Amino acid sequence: MRRHWAYFKYVVLHKYFVFVECRRLGVPTWIAILHDWDKFLPDEWIPYACTFYSPDGNRQYEPTDEFWFSWNLHQKRNKHHWQFWLLTRDTGETIALPIPHVYFREMIADWKGTGKAIGKSDVKIWYSDNKDKMKLHPKTRNWISQML
């Protein structure tokens, strides 16, 4: 039960920080409120809680196949994840589609809110460390450079 309480506190804190950032970035209120609603569904809640928290509620990171399935599901449910905008063609080639501006702003708010929730608020450093791992449309990458 401590694991679930710890995860609940994190999700609520994350949603709060993302909501604040969404409002700063002009994301519509309804999108800010619904941000990550699916993390409360059992098919995400349970694998996430078990991956990020031990039974006694301490932080850990022990991903399982169930977690990876849930993470993929979360990305495909939420337009604020850059992975949502990847198209895998029948040839196996993956192309990045441009992210519509409203979801781009929500993505930035998500990055900032996540950083604040885990005590690492410098999103520029995080992006610099991770940008080469992201497959982004050039238009989207340009927007990120301008915004950060």
C-alpha positions, 0 to 999 in steps of 0.5 A: 500500500505504501508503494501506491501512496508514494506513486499517488503523491508523485502523480498528483505533484506532477499533474500540479506542476504540469498544470501550472506550466500549461497555463504559463504556456497557453495550453487550454485549461481542459488539456491541462486538467486532463494531462496524464489522466490515463496514469490512474488506469490500472493498466498504467498505475500498477506497472508504474507503481511497481517500477518506480516504488518498492513495497515500502514506498521507497524510490526504485527503478525496476522496469519489467515487460509489463512496464514497457507495455504500459509506457508504450500505451501511455505514449500512444494515448497522449499527444504530448509525447513525441513518440505519439508522432512517429509513423512506422511505414510498412517498409519499417522506416520511421518518420517523425511528424510535426507536432501540432503547436498545442501538444508541443506546448503541453510536451514542454510543460510536461518536461518542466513539470516532471523536472520540478516533481523530481527536483531537477528543474533545469529542462535545458540541461535535460533536453541537451542530454536527451535530444539526440535520442529523440526522433523529431520533425525538424519543425518541432526541433526548431520550436524546442530550440526557440522555446528553451 
